[in-house]
Amino acid sequence: MTYRTIVAMMLALRQLRQRERWSRPQLDAYRAQALHDLRAHAYAHSPFYREFHAGLADRPLHELPVLTKAMLQAHSADIVTNRAIRPADVAAHVAQIRGAERFLGRYFVTATSGTTGEPAYLLYNQREWATMLASFTRYERHVGSLWGLIQRPRMAVVASTTPWHMSARVGATVRSSVLPMLRLDVGAPVEQLVQRLNQWQPHLLATYASMAGILADEQQAGHLQIHPRRIVSTAEVLTPELRTRVEATWGQGSLFNQYGASEGGAYAVECSAHRGLHLFEDLVIFEVVDETNRPVAPGEFGAKVLLTVLYNHTQPLIRYELTDSVRLSTQPSCPCGCAFRLIDHIQGRQEEVLRFPAATGGTVAVHPMVFYRILDAAPVAGWQVAHTADGLCLRLSGDQGAVDEPQLVASVRRALALQNIAPPPITVQWRADVPRGATGKAARIFRLHGQAA
Ligand SMILES: [Zn+2]
C-alpha cells in the first residue's frame, strides 16, 4: 500500500468521524447536497444515466427506476463516468491483480460476490477508495478506540483471500505498520487457522459470522486460546444464537456486527450501546422496500434495499437493488449520541428464501432465519441446507457424535409444519468440510434445481 493511500484513508476517516457528531438537520442537508452532486455528475458524464433517467432529472429519488445487477453488468461501459474505462480492459486488469494495482494507474477495481454468472466490477478513484477503506475501519470509533488501551493493537482478519474480492483488496491496501494485521484464508483448514491465531494473539478479530461461531467452538474446546477485545462479524447473517455463543466465549458486548458489500463498502456497524447497526447515512442512501419497490416502514422487514452510494462518482450507483431483507429500527435515537439511524435486524438474502407447497394449497416462502435459528444452535462446525428434487438435505460438518440427528430433523420438520408446510423428506449428510463459495462466504441455504443431494 502506498504511503499516499494510507494518508488519504486516515484523512477520510477523520472526516467520517466528524460527521458522526452531526445533528439530524446537518446530516439531512449534507445528504441532499451529495445526492444532487452525484446526479448532476452522472447526467453530465454517464450516457447510461442520461438515458435511464431521461425526463426524470428533476424528479425525487424515489421516482427513479431501479438499477439491477444485470443492468450494471450489461451497461458497465456506459455507466462509468470516464469514457476511457472499457469493460474488457477492466476484466483483463482484474485477472492479473495480485496486490494494490490500479487500473489505468487511477482506479481501484473490485468485483461483486455473486454466486451465479459473471461478476460485476466496481471502480473507485483514489479518493473514493480511501473513503471506502475508511468505511470499513469506521467501527474503530464506534467500538471505542483500542489505541488508548493497548499500545499497538494487532488485528486478525479471517476472510476471502481471492485477490479481486473486496476483503482481500481492502487488506492489500491497508496492510501496513499503522495496524499490524494477520490475514488468513477462511477456506484454510480450521487447525491451521487456530494455530496461526494462537501465535498472533489478536486484539481485534474480524471474520464472517459462521467463522466466528466455528472459532468460538474451537476456543470452548480449548484448541484456540486467544483473547480478542473486539470481534467484528461481517458479511453473513448473525443470529441471536450465534451472538450468544461468541459472547459466551469472549465476553458480553465483545461482538460487533458490521454490514456491507462490494457495492459501496461498509454500510452500517453496531456501536457499543448494541441497539442495532448505525447506518452510514453520510455515505449511502438506503431505501428499504417491498417486492414492488414500495417503501416499508421502520419496524417491518423489507424484501430488498435500494442503495444509492453518495461518494462514488466514478461509477454511480443510484437505486441499486440489493436482495437483502433488513428492518429499520423504530428507536428515534441511540444513547451513544450518533444521529445515524439504526438497522435493528438483517435477515439475509432473498436468494436464501426457499419455497414449498403449502398444506392448504399455494406455496409458502420459508425465511432463512427459520433454518439459521435451528442450525446455528446445533453443535456443528458448519451447515448448509440444500433444497433438492428429493426434499431437504442438511449438510453438516464437525463432530457427528455430538449431534442428535433424529432430534435435529424433527426440529426442522416442526418448524416447517408451523409454517403450514407439509414437510418434504429431510435427510442428513455429513461432510468433511462444508464447501464455501468463490468469495469464501458459505452459501448456507440454496436450491439445487432438479438435482438430488
Ligand atoms: Zn449508537
Boltz pocket constraint, residues with backbone or C-beta under 6 A from the ligand:
constraints:
  - pocket:
      binder: B
      contacts: [[A, 271], [A, 272], [A, 273], [A, 278], [A, 334], [A, 335], [A, 336], [A, 337], [A, 338]]
      max_distance: 6.0
